[in-house]
Amino acid sequence: MLIDPEKALISLENISIHNAIDKLNANQVTKEKVNLLFEKMGFDKIFGRKEIMGNINL
């Protein structure tokens, strides 16, 4: 079975982001909300307060 290099790279980038979020000096609830926001917005979307409030119910 061959692994698509682009999918593997994206997975590695996601792991790096999640590791960086885990290392934040923040409480667990904040880290969970940041992870949720990243999952919904990804790397290539620009977002502001409206999108944050809508996506993670703040």
Phi, psi and omega in degrees: 000128179267145178257130177291117183303326180293319178293322179295318179297317179298318179297319178295321177296318179298318179297318180297318179296315180296323176295318179296319178296318179299332182273357179299149175274076183211163179285168186296323180298317179297317179298320179296320180291324177294317177299317179298316179298317178298317180300322182279325187261329179071198185274329195247024177246141174265134182218161180226198184301319181300315180292323178297311182298321181287325185276328182238016173055050175267000000 
